[in-house]
Amino acid sequence: MGTDRPHLEDRMLAETICSAVSAAGLGIAALTAYRRRFLAATRIAAYSLVPVALVMTGIVEWISGMVFNPTVWAGFGLLGLAWLLLATTRAVERRRLGASGKPAKAGKGSPAPEAVAPAASAPSLGPGARPEPTGRKNPQAAAPADDFSDIEAILKKHGI
């Protein structure tokens, strides 16, 4: 019976706080209704009834049992430590690995990591690289030098 005593006091404290919050909220709702703001007063009254409802359903007792229990806090501390360790290892791993998945070179003047797709900006292979669809002819494949002549003409026209 001696072990239940601290838990009972914690629960009574939590219930008293919830009851006081509800009473204050209902008082504010009454003042708001007196000012003829009935929708706001109804909303305030609804919110102020929530703490009493939580006490009556037993949720406050369950929460106060967790909040005032040192073992629960130690568990939360261990969860935080585990998360911190995982986040640290991921950050170190990302710094160590370059963009290509190879270990990055250490040093002050190390070059920037390689591009993810270095061949993506390479020029096309030319007219014979892709098979032409049957029945169609690609006019650009026949004269690749004409591509730039159009651009040059436009630039000359504008004086560039």
Secondary structure as UniProt FT lines:
FT   TURN            2..3
FT   HELIX           4..34
FT   TURN            35..36
FT   HELIX           38..57
FT   HELIX           59..67
FT   HELIX           70..96
FT   TURN            99..100
FT   TURN            108..109
FT   HELIX           118..121
FT   TURN            127..128
FT   TURN            134..135
FT   HELIX           139..142
FT   TURN            144..145
FT   HELIX           146..157
FT   TURN            158..159
//
